[in-house]
Amino acid sequence: MQQAEQEVLDLQLDANRLQRAIRRIEDSEIILVSPEKMTPLAFPLLVDKLRERLSSESLAERVARMQKQLEAAAG
């Protein structure tokens, strides 16, 4: 059992690599920025949030409208 547990930690989770990544994150400086416009990485989060809202528009229509707005703002 102990060998199987160790193999899962080493092979499946890559525990050592995960620990190194967590240490790097802990040692990093956190910089908070408030962008004026929505960023591309925020788009999926906003779409997920929109799923929960009630609206006369379908989710696909709202996403398409937001996409057009972002493309217009990008030039």
PDB file of N, H, CA, C and O in Angstrom:
ATOM      1  N   MET A   1       0.816  -1.195   0.000  1.00  0.00           N
ATOM      2  CA  MET A   1       0.000   0.000   0.000  1.00  0.00           C
ATOM      3  C   MET A   1       0.860   1.258   0.000  1.00  0.00           C
ATOM      4  O   MET A   1       0.588   2.225  -0.712  1.00  0.00           O
ATOM      5  N   GLN A   2       1.900   1.214   0.818  1.00  0.00           N
ATOM      6  H   GLN A   2       2.120   0.429   1.396  1.00  0.00           H
ATOM      7  CA  GLN A   2       2.773   2.380   0.918  1.00  0.00           C
ATOM      8  C   GLN A   2       3.479   2.642  -0.417  1.00  0.00           C
ATOM      9  O   GLN A   2       3.643   3.793  -0.822  1.00  0.00           O
ATOM     10  N   GLN A   3       3.894   1.571  -1.095  1.00  0.00           N
ATOM     11  H   GLN A   3       3.761   0.636  -0.767  1.00  0.00           H
ATOM     12  CA  GLN A   3       4.551   1.718  -2.392  1.00  0.00           C
ATOM     13  C   GLN A   3       3.578   2.297  -3.416  1.00  0.00           C
ATOM     14  O   GLN A   3       3.961   3.158  -4.208  1.00  0.00           O
ATOM     15  N   ALA A   4       2.341   1.843  -3.412  1.00  0.00           N
ATOM     16  H   ALA A   4       2.030   1.143  -2.769  1.00  0.00           H
ATOM     17  CA  ALA A   4       1.338   2.356  -4.343  1.00  0.00           C
ATOM     18  C   ALA A   4       1.077   3.835  -4.087  1.00  0.00           C
ATOM     19  O   ALA A   4       0.945   4.623  -5.023  1.00  0.00           O
ATOM     20  N   GLU A   5       1.003   4.203  -2.814  1.00  0.00           N
ATOM     21  H   GLU A   5       1.109   3.563  -2.053  1.00  0.00           H
ATOM     22  CA  GLU A   5       0.791   5.612  -2.466  1.00  0.00           C
ATOM     23  C   GLU A   5       1.954   6.472  -2.954  1.00  0.00           C
ATOM     24  O   GLU A   5       1.751   7.556  -3.500  1.00  0.00           O
ATOM     25  N   GLN A   6       3.167   5.978  -2.754  1.00  0.00           N
ATOM     26  H   GLN A   6       3.332   5.097  -2.311  1.00  0.00           H
ATOM     27  CA  GLN A   6       4.352   6.723  -3.191  1.00  0.00           C
ATOM     28  C   GLN A   6       4.386   6.861  -4.713  1.00  0.00           C
ATOM     29  O   GLN A   6       4.762   7.911  -5.233  1.00  0.00           O
ATOM     30  N   GLU A   7       3.994   5.806  -5.426  1.00  0.00           N
ATOM     31  H   GLU A   7       3.688   4.952  -5.003  1.00  0.00           H
ATOM     32  CA  GLU A   7       3.969   5.872  -6.881  1.00  0.00           C
ATOM     33  C   GLU A   7       2.951   6.895  -7.378  1.00  0.00           C
ATOM     34  O   GLU A   7       3.210   7.615  -8.343  1.00  0.00           O
ATOM     35  N   VAL A   8       1.812   6.957  -6.728  1.00  0.00           N
ATOM     36  H   VAL A   8       1.602   6.372  -5.945  1.00  0.00           H
ATOM     37  CA  VAL A   8       0.804   7.950  -7.111  1.00  0.00           C
ATOM     38  C   VAL A   8       1.350   9.347  -6.888  1.00  0.00           C
ATOM     39  O   VAL A   8       1.216  10.209  -7.757  1.00  0.00           O
ATOM     40  N   LEU A   9       1.964   9.586  -5.736  1.00  0.00           N
ATOM     41  H   LEU A   9       2.074   8.887  -5.030  1.00  0.00           H
ATOM     42  CA  LEU A   9       2.526  10.911  -5.448  1.00  0.00           C
ATOM     43  C   LEU A   9       3.620  11.279  -6.447  1.00  0.00           C
ATOM     44  O   LEU A   9       3.690  12.419  -6.907  1.00  0.00           O
ATOM     45  N   ASP A  10       4.472  10.309  -6.780  1.00  0.00           N
ATOM     46  H   ASP A  10       4.415   9.383  -6.407  1.00  0.00           H
ATOM     47  CA  ASP A  10       5.589  10.593  -7.680  1.00  0.00           C
ATOM     48  C   ASP A  10       5.170  10.691  -9.140  1.00  0.00           C
ATOM     49  O   ASP A  10       5.610  11.595  -9.849  1.00  0.00           O
ATOM     50  N   LEU A  11       4.328   9.774  -9.595  1.00  0.00           N
ATOM     51  H   LEU A  11       3.971   9.039  -9.018  1.00  0.00           H
ATOM     52  CA  LEU A  11       4.018   9.688 -11.018  1.00  0.00           C
ATOM     53  C   LEU A  11       2.779  10.493 -11.418  1.00  0.00           C
ATOM     54  O   LEU A  11       2.790  11.196 -12.429  1.00  0.00           O
ATOM     55  N   GLN A  12       1.734  10.391 -10.637  1.00  0.00           N
ATOM     56  H   GLN A  12       1.725   9.820  -9.816  1.00  0.00           H
ATOM     57  CA  GLN A  12       0.478  11.042 -11.019  1.00  0.00           C
ATOM     58  C   GLN A  12       0.451  12.510 -10.614  1.00  0.00           C
ATOM     59  O   GLN A  12       0.098  13.368 -11.424  1.00  0.00           O
ATOM     60  N   LEU A  13       0.815  12.804  -9.391  1.00  0.00           N
ATOM     61  H   LEU A  13       1.102  12.107  -8.733  1.00  0.00           H
ATOM     62  CA  LEU A  13       0.735  14.179  -8.896  1.00  0.00           C
ATOM     63  C   LEU A  13       2.037  14.947  -9.080  1.00  0.00           C
ATOM     64  O   LEU A  13       2.056  16.176  -9.017  1.00  0.00           O
ATOM     65  N   ASP A  14       3.122  14.216  -9.307  1.00  0.00           N
ATOM     66  H   ASP A  14       3.106  13.217  -9.357  1.00  0.00           H
ATOM     67  CA  ASP A  14       4.438  14.831  -9.398  1.00  0.00           C
ATOM     68  C   ASP A  14       4.632  15.761  -8.207  1.00  0.00           C
ATOM     69  O   ASP A  14       4.865  16.960  -8.360  1.00  0.00           O
ATOM     70  N   ALA A  15       4.529  15.172  -7.009  1.00  0.00           N
ATOM     71  H   ALA A  15       4.339  14.198  -6.885  1.00  0.00           H
ATOM     72  CA  ALA A  15       4.524  15.920  -5.751  1.00  0.00           C
ATOM     73  C   ALA A  15       5.734  16.833  -5.603  1.00  0.00           C
ATOM     74  O   ALA A  15       5.593  17.960  -5.128  1.00  0.00           O
ATOM     75  N   ASN A  16       6.911  16.378  -5.995  1.00  0.00           N
ATOM     76  H   ASN A  16       7.025  15.462  -6.381  1.00  0.00           H
ATOM     77  CA  ASN A  16       8.112  17.214  -5.850  1.00  0.00           C
ATOM     78  C   ASN A  16       8.005  18.484  -6.694  1.00  0.00           C
ATOM     79  O   ASN A  16       8.324  19.579  -6.231  1.00  0.00           O
ATOM     80  N   ARG A  17       7.559  18.324  -7.917  1.00  0.00           N
ATOM     81  H   ARG A  17       7.299  17.434  -8.293  1.00  0.00           H
ATOM     82  CA  ARG A  17       7.407  19.482  -8.807  1.00  0.00           C
ATOM     83  C   ARG A  17       6.350  20.437  -8.254  1.00  0.00           C
ATOM     84  O   ARG A  17       6.524  21.655  -8.296  1.00  0.00           O
ATOM     85  N   LEU A  18       5.269  19.884  -7.742  1.00  0.00           N
ATOM     86  H   LEU A  18       5.128  18.895  -7.708  1.00  0.00           H
ATOM     87  CA  LEU A  18       4.212  20.694  -7.157  1.00  0.00           C
ATOM     88  C   LEU A  18       4.722  21.472  -5.947  1.00  0.00           C
ATOM     89  O   LEU A  18       4.395  22.649  -5.795  1.00  0.00           O
ATOM     90  N   GLN A  19       5.510  20.845  -5.092  1.00  0.00           N
ATOM     91  H   GLN A  19       5.775  19.889  -5.215  1.00  0.00           H
ATOM     92  CA  GLN A  19       6.089  21.529  -3.933  1.00  0.00           C
ATOM     93  C   GLN A  19       7.013  22.665  -4.371  1.00  0.00           C
ATOM     94  O   GLN A  19       6.986  23.747  -3.783  1.00  0.00           O
ATOM     95  N   ARG A  20       7.823  22.429  -5.390  1.00  0.00           N
ATOM     96  H   ARG A  20       7.845  21.550  -5.868  1.00  0.00           H
ATOM     97  CA  ARG A  20       8.720  23.487  -5.889  1.00  0.00           C
ATOM     98  C   ARG A  20       7.917  24.670  -6.428  1.00  0.00           C
ATOM     99  O   ARG A  20       8.275  25.825  -6.199  1.00  0.00           O
ATOM    100  N   ALA A  21       6.839  24.377  -7.139  1.00  0.00           N
ATOM    101  H   ALA A  21       6.549  23.439  -7.325  1.00  0.00           H
ATOM    102  CA  ALA A  21       5.991  25.447  -7.679  1.00  0.00           C
ATOM    103  C   ALA A  21       5.349  26.246  -6.557  1.00  0.00           C
ATOM    104  O   ALA A  21       5.285  27.473  -6.629  1.00  0.00           O
ATOM    105  N   ILE A  22       4.879  25.571  -5.531  1.00  0.00           N
ATOM    106  H   ILE A  22       4.931  24.574  -5.472  1.00  0.00           H
ATOM    107  CA  ILE A  22       4.268  26.270  -4.394  1.00  0.00           C
ATOM    108  C   ILE A  22       5.292  27.151  -3.694  1.00  0.00           C
ATOM    109  O   ILE A  22       4.975  28.272  -3.294  1.00  0.00           O
ATOM    110  N   ARG A  23       6.499  26.662  -3.544  1.00  0.00           N
ATOM    111  H   ARG A  23       6.756  25.752  -3.869  1.00  0.00           H
ATOM    112  CA  ARG A  23       7.562  27.486  -2.915  1.00  0.00           C
ATOM    113  C   ARG A  23       7.864  28.721  -3.765  1.00  0.00           C
ATOM    114  O   ARG A  23       8.042  29.814  -3.228  1.00  0.00           O
ATOM    115  N   ARG A  24       7.922  28.548  -5.099  1.00  0.00           N
ATOM    116  H   ARG A  24       7.777  27.660  -5.535  1.00  0.00           H
ATOM    117  CA  ARG A  24       8.166  29.697  -5.984  1.00  0.00           C
ATOM    118  C   ARG A  24       7.055  30.731  -5.840  1.00  0.00           C
ATOM    119  O   ARG A  24       7.314  31.933  -5.792  1.00  0.00           O
ATOM    120  N   ILE A  25       5.826  30.255  -5.772  1.00  0.00           N
ATOM    121  H   ILE A  25       5.615  29.278  -5.810  1.00  0.00           H
ATOM    122  CA  ILE A  25       4.688  31.161  -5.628  1.00  0.00           C
ATOM    123  C   ILE A  25       4.759  31.887  -4.294  1.00  0.00           C
ATOM    124  O   ILE A  25       4.504  33.090  -4.228  1.00  0.00           O
ATOM    125  N   GLU A  26       5.104  31.167  -3.229  1.00  0.00           N
ATOM    126  H   GLU A  26       5.310  30.190  -3.283  1.00  0.00           H
ATOM    127  CA  GLU A  26       5.217  31.783  -1.899  1.00  0.00           C
ATOM    128  C   GLU A  26       6.278  32.868  -1.876  1.00  0.00           C
ATOM    129  O   GLU A  26       6.113  33.883  -1.199  1.00  0.00           O
ATOM    130  N   ASP A  27       7.356  32.666  -2.603  1.00  0.00           N
ATOM    131  H   ASP A  27       7.490  31.842  -3.152  1.00  0.00           H
ATOM    132  CA  ASP A  27       8.461  33.628  -2.619  1.00  0.00           C
ATOM    133  C   ASP A  27       8.232  34.785  -3.589  1.00  0.00           C
ATOM    134  O   ASP A  27       9.002  35.745  -3.600  1.00  0.00           O
ATOM    135  N   SER A  28       7.200  34.703  -4.388  1.00  0.00           N
ATOM    136  H   SER A  28       6.574  33.923  -4.379  1.00  0.00           H
ATOM    137  CA  SER A  28       6.945  35.730  -5.399  1.00  0.00           C
ATOM    138  C   SER A  28       6.243  36.946  -4.801  1.00  0.00           C
ATOM    139  O   SER A  28       5.540  36.855  -3.794  1.00  0.00           O
ATOM    140  N   GLU A  29       6.454  38.062  -5.442  1.00  0.00           N
ATOM    141  H   GLU A  29       7.025  38.136  -6.260  1.00  0.00           H
ATOM    142  CA  GLU A  29       5.762  39.289  -5.050  1.00  0.00           C
ATOM    143  C   GLU A  29       4.420  39.333  -5.772  1.00  0.00           C
ATOM    144  O   GLU A  29       4.344  39.084  -6.975  1.00  0.00           O
ATOM    145  N   ILE A  30       3.373  39.647  -5.036  1.00  0.00           N
ATOM    146  H   ILE A  30       3.435  39.849  -4.058  1.00  0.00           H
ATOM    147  CA  ILE A  30       2.043  39.739  -5.623  1.00  0.00           C
ATOM    148  C   ILE A  30       1.801  41.184  -6.033  1.00  0.00           C
ATOM    149  O   ILE A  30       1.918  42.101  -5.220  1.00  0.00           O
ATOM    150  N   ILE A  31       1.466  41.375  -7.290  1.00  0.00           N
ATOM    151  H   ILE A  31       1.371  40.630  -7.951  1.00  0.00           H
ATOM    152  CA  ILE A  31       1.205  42.716  -7.818  1.00  0.00           C
ATOM    153  C   ILE A  31      -0.237  42.753  -8.291  1.00  0.00           C
ATOM    154  O   ILE A  31      -0.612  42.033  -9.217  1.00  0.00           O
ATOM    155  N   LEU A  32      -1.040  43.586  -7.660  1.00  0.00           N
ATOM    156  H   LEU A  32      -0.735  44.171  -6.908  1.00  0.00           H
ATOM    157  CA  LEU A  32      -2.441  43.720  -8.044  1.00  0.00           C
ATOM    158  C   LEU A  32      -2.583  44.893  -8.995  1.00  0.00           C
ATOM    159  O   LEU A  32      -2.094  45.989  -8.721  1.00  0.00           O
ATOM    160  N   VAL A  33      -3.250  44.659 -10.107  1.00  0.00           N
ATOM    161  H   VAL A  33      -3.647  43.768 -10.329  1.00  0.00           H
ATOM    162  CA  VAL A  33      -3.457  45.682 -11.119  1.00  0.00           C
ATOM    163  C   VAL A  33      -4.938  45.721 -11.460  1.00  0.00           C
ATOM    164  O   VAL A  33      -5.577  44.679 -11.606  1.00  0.00           O
ATOM    165  N   SER A  34      -5.478  46.920 -11.587  1.00  0.00           N
ATOM    166  H   SER A  34      -4.959  47.766 -11.468  1.00  0.00           H
ATOM    167  CA  SER A  34      -6.872  47.072 -11.998  1.00  0.00           C
ATOM    168  C   SER A  34      -6.895  47.631 -13.417  1.00  0.00           C
ATOM    169  O   SER A  34      -6.823  48.845 -13.609  1.00  0.00           O
ATOM    170  N   PRO A  35      -6.997  46.747 -14.413  1.00  0.00           N
ATOM    171  CA  PRO A  35      -6.987  47.217 -15.808  1.00  0.00           C
ATOM    172  C   PRO A  35      -8.255  48.006 -16.123  1.00  0.00           C
ATOM    173  O   PRO A  35      -9.310  47.771 -15.534  1.00  0.00           O
ATOM    174  N   GLU A  36      -8.135  48.939 -17.054  1.00  0.00           N
ATOM    175  H   GLU A  36      -7.278  49.131 -17.533  1.00  0.00           H
ATOM    176  CA  GLU A  36      -9.280  49.769 -17.443  1.00  0.00           C
ATOM    177  C   GLU A  36     -10.326  48.952 -18.190  1.00  0.00           C
ATOM    178  O   GLU A  36     -11.525  49.190 -18.043  1.00  0.00           O
ATOM    179  N   LYS A  37      -9.871  47.984 -18.995  1.00  0.00           N
ATOM    180  H   LYS A  37      -8.897  47.791 -19.114  1.00  0.00           H
ATOM    181  CA  LYS A  37     -10.784  47.154 -19.778  1.00  0.00           C
ATOM    182  C   LYS A  37     -10.620  45.701 -19.356  1.00  0.00           C
ATOM    183  O   LYS A  37      -9.648  45.331 -18.699  1.00  0.00           O
ATOM    184  N   MET A  38     -11.590  44.893 -19.749  1.00  0.00           N
ATOM    185  H   MET A  38     -12.380  45.194 -20.283  1.00  0.00           H
ATOM    186  CA  MET A  38     -11.497  43.469 -19.478  1.00  0.00           C
ATOM    187  C   MET A  38     -10.327  42.877 -20.263  1.00  0.00           C
ATOM    188  O   MET A  38     -10.126  43.205 -21.432  1.00  0.00           O
ATOM    189  N   THR A  39      -9.572  42.021 -19.624  1.00  0.00           N
ATOM    190  H   THR A  39      -9.735  41.754 -18.674  1.00  0.00           H
ATOM    191  CA  THR A  39      -8.440  41.382 -20.281  1.00  0.00           C
ATOM    192  C   THR A  39      -8.883  40.057 -20.908  1.00  0.00           C
ATOM    193  O   THR A  39      -9.913  39.513 -20.511  1.00  0.00           O
ATOM    194  N   PRO A  40      -8.137  39.531 -21.870  1.00  0.00           N
ATOM    195  CA  PRO A  40      -8.519  38.259 -22.494  1.00  0.00           C
ATOM    196  C   PRO A  40      -8.637  37.104 -21.498  1.00  0.00           C
ATOM    197  O   PRO A  40      -9.479  36.223 -21.671  1.00  0.00           O
ATOM    198  N   LEU A  41      -7.810  37.103 -20.469  1.00  0.00           N
ATOM    199  H   LEU A  41      -7.126  37.819 -20.328  1.00  0.00           H
ATOM    200  CA  LEU A  41      -7.879  36.022 -19.488  1.00  0.00           C
ATOM    201  C   LEU A  41      -9.118  36.136 -18.601  1.00  0.00           C
ATOM    202  O   LEU A  41      -9.546  35.146 -18.007  1.00  0.00           O
ATOM    203  N   ALA A  42      -9.687  37.317 -18.507  1.00  0.00           N
ATOM    204  H   ALA A  42      -9.339  38.121 -18.989  1.00  0.00           H
ATOM    205  CA  ALA A  42     -10.889  37.510 -17.690  1.00  0.00           C
ATOM    206  C   ALA A  42     -12.153  37.081 -18.430  1.00  0.00           C
ATOM    207  O   ALA A  42     -13.179  36.832 -17.796  1.00  0.00           O
ATOM    208  N   PHE A  43     -12.098  36.991 -19.737  1.00  0.00           N
ATOM    209  H   PHE A  43     -11.265  37.194 -20.252  1.00  0.00           H
ATOM    210  CA  PHE A  43     -13.284  36.706 -20.542  1.00  0.00           C
ATOM    211  C   PHE A  43     -13.989  35.413 -20.129  1.00  0.00           C
ATOM    212  O   PHE A  43     -15.203  35.438 -19.926  1.00  0.00           O
ATOM    213  N   PRO A  44     -13.286  34.286 -19.996  1.00  0.00           N
ATOM    214  CA  PRO A  44     -13.977  33.051 -19.594  1.00  0.00           C
ATOM    215  C   PRO A  44     -14.622  33.159 -18.208  1.00  0.00           C
ATOM    216  O   PRO A  44     -15.679  32.578 -17.965  1.00  0.00           O
ATOM    217  N   LEU A  45     -13.988  33.897 -17.311  1.00  0.00           N
ATOM    218  H   LEU A  45     -13.129  34.369 -17.508  1.00  0.00           H
ATOM    219  CA  LEU A  45     -14.564  34.069 -15.973  1.00  0.00           C
ATOM    220  C   LEU A  45     -15.853  34.874 -16.031  1.00  0.00           C
ATOM    221  O   LEU A  45     -16.822  34.564 -15.338  1.00  0.00           O
ATOM    222  N   LEU A  46     -15.858  35.900 -16.855  1.00  0.00           N
ATOM    223  H   LEU A  46     -15.071  36.152 -17.419  1.00  0.00           H
ATOM    224  CA  LEU A  46     -17.053  36.722 -16.995  1.00  0.00           C
ATOM    225  C   LEU A  46     -18.185  35.926 -17.648  1.00  0.00           C
ATOM    226  O   LEU A  46     -19.341  36.048 -17.242  1.00  0.00           O
ATOM    227  N   VAL A  47     -17.863  35.128 -18.639  1.00  0.00           N
ATOM    228  H   VAL A  47     -16.924  35.030 -18.968  1.00  0.00           H
ATOM    229  CA  VAL A  47     -18.878  34.300 -19.296  1.00  0.00           C
ATOM    230  C   VAL A  47     -19.492  33.334 -18.283  1.00  0.00           C
ATOM    231  O   VAL A  47     -20.706  33.135 -18.262  1.00  0.00           O
ATOM    232  N   ASP A  48     -18.652  32.743 -17.453  1.00  0.00           N
ATOM    233  H   ASP A  48     -17.665  32.905 -17.470  1.00  0.00           H
ATOM    234  CA  ASP A  48     -19.153  31.822 -16.432  1.00  0.00           C
ATOM    235  C   ASP A  48     -20.080  32.547 -15.466  1.00  0.00           C
ATOM    236  O   ASP A  48     -21.101  32.001 -15.048  1.00  0.00           O
ATOM    237  N   LYS A  49     -19.728  33.759 -15.120  1.00  0.00           N
ATOM    238  H   LYS A  49     -18.898  34.202 -15.459  1.00  0.00           H
ATOM    239  CA  LYS A  49     -20.555  34.568 -14.217  1.00  0.00           C
ATOM    240  C   LYS A  49     -21.895  34.910 -14.872  1.00  0.00           C
ATOM    241  O   LYS A  49     -22.925  34.945 -14.199  1.00  0.00           O
ATOM    242  N   LEU A  50     -21.882  35.160 -16.172  1.00  0.00           N
ATOM    243  H   LEU A  50     -21.045  35.131 -16.719  1.00  0.00           H
ATOM    244  CA  LEU A  50     -23.100  35.519 -16.897  1.00  0.00           C
ATOM    245  C   LEU A  50     -24.099  34.369 -16.963  1.00  0.00           C
ATOM    246  O   LEU A  50     -25.302  34.601 -17.084  1.00  0.00           O
ATOM    247  N   ARG A  51     -23.618  33.151 -16.886  1.00  0.00           N
ATOM    248  H   ARG A  51     -22.641  32.963 -16.788  1.00  0.00           H
ATOM    249  CA  ARG A  51     -24.513  31.984 -16.942  1.00  0.00           C
ATOM    250  C   ARG A  51     -25.526  32.006 -15.812  1.00  0.00           C
ATOM    251  O   ARG A  51     -26.630  31.479 -15.946  1.00  0.00           O
ATOM    252  N   GLU A  52     -25.145  32.617 -14.697  1.00  0.00           N
ATOM    253  H   GLU A  52     -24.248  33.045 -14.588  1.00  0.00           H
ATOM    254  CA  GLU A  52     -26.000  32.610 -13.519  1.00  0.00           C
ATOM    255  C   GLU A  52     -27.020  33.746 -13.539  1.00  0.00           C
ATOM    256  O   GLU A  52     -27.985  33.710 -12.774  1.00  0.00           O
ATOM    257  N   ARG A  53     -26.836  34.739 -14.381  1.00  0.00           N
ATOM    258  H   ARG A  53     -26.052  34.769 -15.002  1.00  0.00           H
ATOM    259  CA  ARG A  53     -27.743  35.887 -14.428  1.00  0.00           C
ATOM    260  C   ARG A  53     -28.969  35.591 -15.274  1.00  0.00           C
ATOM    261  O   ARG A  53     -28.913  34.852 -16.256  1.00  0.00           O
ATOM    262  N   LEU A  54     -30.072  36.187 -14.866  1.00  0.00           N
ATOM    263  H   LEU A  54     -30.118  36.788 -14.068  1.00  0.00           H
ATOM    264  CA  LEU A  54     -31.291  36.095 -15.666  1.00  0.00           C
ATOM    265  C   LEU A  54     -31.295  37.219 -16.681  1.00  0.00           C
ATOM    266  O   LEU A  54     -30.979  38.362 -16.351  1.00  0.00           O
ATOM    267  N   SER A  55     -31.650  36.902 -17.908  1.00  0.00           N
ATOM    268  H   SER A  55     -31.907  35.973 -18.176  1.00  0.00           H
ATOM    269  CA  SER A  55     -31.661  37.899 -18.968  1.00  0.00           C
ATOM    270  C   SER A  55     -32.562  37.409 -20.094  1.00  0.00           C
ATOM    271  O   SER A  55     -32.821  36.213 -20.235  1.00  0.00           O
ATOM    272  N   SER A  56     -33.033  38.366 -20.892  1.00  0.00           N
ATOM    273  H   SER A  56     -32.823  39.337 -20.778  1.00  0.00           H
ATOM    274  CA  SER A  56     -33.829  37.976 -22.052  1.00  0.00           C
ATOM    275  C   SER A  56     -32.929  37.472 -23.185  1.00  0.00           C
ATOM    276  O   SER A  56     -33.406  36.813 -24.110  1.00  0.00           O
ATOM    277  N   GLU A  57     -31.620  37.782 -23.113  1.00  0.00           N
ATOM    278  H   GLU A  57     -31.233  38.317 -22.362  1.00  0.00           H
ATOM    279  CA  GLU A  57     -30.657  37.307 -24.109  1.00  0.00           C
ATOM    280  C   GLU A  57     -30.193  35.899 -23.738  1.00  0.00           C
ATOM    281  O   GLU A  57     -30.107  35.555 -22.559  1.00  0.00           O
ATOM    282  N   SER A  58     -29.900  35.108 -24.733  1.00  0.00           N
ATOM    283  H   SER A  58     -29.970  35.388 -25.691  1.00  0.00           H
ATOM    284  CA  SER A  58     -29.305  33.797 -24.447  1.00  0.00           C
ATOM    285  C   SER A  58     -27.830  34.018 -24.112  1.00  0.00           C
ATOM    286  O   SER A  58     -27.260  35.070 -24.404  1.00  0.00           O
ATOM    287  N   LEU A  59     -27.237  33.022 -23.504  1.00  0.00           N
ATOM    288  H   LEU A  59     -27.700  32.168 -23.267  1.00  0.00           H
ATOM    289  CA  LEU A  59     -25.821  33.126 -23.167  1.00  0.00           C
ATOM    290  C   LEU A  59     -24.989  33.334 -24.423  1.00  0.00           C
ATOM    291  O   LEU A  59     -24.063  34.145 -24.419  1.00  0.00           O
ATOM    292  N   ALA A  60     -25.297  32.627 -25.484  1.00  0.00           N
ATOM    293  H   ALA A  60     -26.049  31.968 -25.487  1.00  0.00           H
ATOM    294  CA  ALA A  60     -24.545  32.751 -26.739  1.00  0.00           C
ATOM    295  C   ALA A  60     -24.637  34.171 -27.291  1.00  0.00           C
ATOM    296  O   ALA A  60     -23.653  34.709 -27.798  1.00  0.00           O
ATOM    297  N   GLU A  61     -25.835  34.786 -27.191  1.00  0.00           N
ATOM    298  H   GLU A  61     -26.635  34.350 -26.780  1.00  0.00           H
ATOM    299  CA  GLU A  61     -25.998  36.160 -27.676  1.00  0.00           C
ATOM    300  C   GLU A  61     -25.190  37.144 -26.829  1.00  0.00           C
ATOM    301  O   GLU A  61     -24.571  38.066 -27.360  1.00  0.00           O
ATOM    302  N   ARG A  62     -25.199  36.945 -25.521  1.00  0.00           N
ATOM    303  H   ARG A  62     -25.702  36.196 -25.089  1.00  0.00           H
ATOM    304  CA  ARG A  62     -24.427  37.834 -24.649  1.00  0.00           C
ATOM    305  C   ARG A  62     -22.932  37.698 -24.905  1.00  0.00           C
ATOM    306  O   ARG A  62     -22.213  38.696 -24.945  1.00  0.00           O
ATOM    307  N   VAL A  63     -22.463  36.461 -25.078  1.00  0.00           N
ATOM    308  H   VAL A  63     -23.048  35.650 -25.046  1.00  0.00           H
ATOM    309  CA  VAL A  63     -21.041  36.235 -25.344  1.00  0.00           C
ATOM    310  C   VAL A  63     -20.655  36.861 -26.679  1.00  0.00           C
ATOM    311  O   VAL A  63     -19.601  37.488 -26.782  1.00  0.00           O
ATOM    312  N   ALA A  64     -21.485  36.705 -27.691  1.00  0.00           N
ATOM    313  H   ALA A  64     -22.341  36.196 -27.607  1.00  0.00           H
ATOM    314  CA  ALA A  64     -21.194  37.292 -29.007  1.00  0.00           C
ATOM    315  C   ALA A  64     -21.135  38.813 -28.911  1.00  0.00           C
ATOM    316  O   ALA A  64     -20.262  39.442 -29.510  1.00  0.00           O
ATOM    317  N   ARG A  65     -22.069  39.407 -28.154  1.00  0.00           N
ATOM    318  H   ARG A  65     -22.778  38.896 -27.668  1.00  0.00           H
ATOM    319  CA  ARG A  65     -22.072  40.871 -27.990  1.00  0.00           C
ATOM    320  C   ARG A  65     -20.803  41.333 -27.270  1.00  0.00           C
ATOM    321  O   ARG A  65     -20.183  42.319 -27.671  1.00  0.00           O
ATOM    322  N   MET A  66     -20.418  40.622 -26.210  1.00  0.00           N
ATOM    323  H   MET A  66     -20.921  39.821 -25.885  1.00  0.00           H
ATOM    324  CA  MET A  66     -19.201  40.977 -25.479  1.00  0.00           C
ATOM    325  C   MET A  66     -17.971  40.824 -26.362  1.00  0.00           C
ATOM    326  O   MET A  66     -17.048  41.636 -26.293  1.00  0.00           O
ATOM    327  N   GLN A  67     -17.956  39.794 -27.182  1.00  0.00           N
ATOM    328  H   GLN A  67     -18.705  39.135 -27.238  1.00  0.00           H
ATOM    329  CA  GLN A  67     -16.824  39.557 -28.078  1.00  0.00           C
ATOM    330  C   GLN A  67     -16.684  40.709 -29.076  1.00  0.00           C
ATOM    331  O   GLN A  67     -15.576  41.173 -29.345  1.00  0.00           O
ATOM    332  N   LYS A  68     -17.805  41.162 -29.617  1.00  0.00           N
ATOM    333  H   LYS A  68     -18.705  40.784 -29.399  1.00  0.00           H
ATOM    334  CA  LYS A  68     -17.761  42.290 -30.547  1.00  0.00           C
ATOM    335  C   LYS A  68     -17.264  43.547 -29.855  1.00  0.00           C
ATOM    336  O   LYS A  68     -16.496  44.315 -30.433  1.00  0.00           O
ATOM    337  N   GLN A  69     -17.695  43.759 -28.626  1.00  0.00           N
ATOM    338  H   GLN A  69     -18.319  43.135 -28.156  1.00  0.00           H
ATOM    339  CA  GLN A  69     -17.233  44.936 -27.875  1.00  0.00           C
ATOM    340  C   GLN A  69     -15.738  44.883 -27.639  1.00  0.00           C
ATOM    341  O   GLN A  69     -15.051  45.895 -27.777  1.00  0.00           O
ATOM    342  N   LEU A  70     -15.227  43.714 -27.286  1.00  0.00           N
ATOM    343  H   LEU A  70     -15.786  42.892 -27.174  1.00  0.00           H
ATOM    344  CA  LEU A  70     -13.784  43.573 -27.064  1.00  0.00           C
ATOM    345  C   LEU A  70     -12.991  43.785 -28.341  1.00  0.00           C
ATOM    346  O   LEU A  70     -11.945  44.434 -28.337  1.00  0.00           O
ATOM    347  N   GLU A  71     -13.501  43.229 -29.437  1.00  0.00           N
ATOM    348  H   GLU A  71     -14.350  42.702 -29.440  1.00  0.00           H
ATOM    349  CA  GLU A  71     -12.801  43.411 -30.710  1.00  0.00           C
ATOM    350  C   GLU A  71     -12.812  44.862 -31.146  1.00  0.00           C
ATOM    351  O   GLU A  71     -11.823  45.343 -31.698  1.00  0.00           O
ATOM    352  N   ALA A  72     -13.907  45.570 -30.912  1.00  0.00           N
ATOM    353  H   ALA A  72     -14.710  45.179 -30.463  1.00  0.00           H
ATOM    354  CA  ALA A  72     -14.001  46.998 -31.264  1.00  0.00           C
ATOM    355  C   ALA A  72     -13.040  47.802 -30.406  1.00  0.00           C
ATOM    356  O   ALA A  72     -12.397  48.730 -30.896  1.00  0.00           O
ATOM    357  N   ALA A  73     -12.937  47.456 -29.132  1.00  0.00           N
ATOM    358  H   ALA A  73     -13.459  46.702 -28.734  1.00  0.00           H
ATOM    359  CA  ALA A  73     -12.027  48.192 -28.235  1.00  0.00           C
ATOM    360  C   ALA A  73     -10.569  47.933 -28.580  1.00  0.00           C
ATOM    361  O   ALA A  73      -9.716  48.797 -28.374  1.00  0.00           O
ATOM    362  N   ALA A  74     -10.276  46.730 -29.113  1.00  0.00           N
ATOM    363  H   ALA A  74     -10.968  46.028 -29.280  1.00  0.00           H
ATOM    364  CA  ALA A  74      -8.902  46.383 -29.472  1.00  0.00           C
ATOM    365  C   ALA A  74      -8.469  47.058 -30.775  1.00  0.00           C
ATOM    366  O   ALA A  74      -7.278  47.192 -31.055  1.00  0.00           O
ATOM    367  N   GLY A  75      -9.461  47.477 -31.563  1.00  0.00           N
ATOM    368  H   GLY A  75     -10.428  47.368 -31.335  1.00  0.00           H
ATOM    369  CA  GLY A  75      -9.123  48.177 -32.804  1.00  0.00           C
ATOM    370  C   GLY A  75      -9.171  47.292 -33.937  1.00  0.00           C
ATOM    371  O   GLY A  75      -8.913  47.717 -35.064  1.00  0.00           O
TER     372      GLY A  75
END
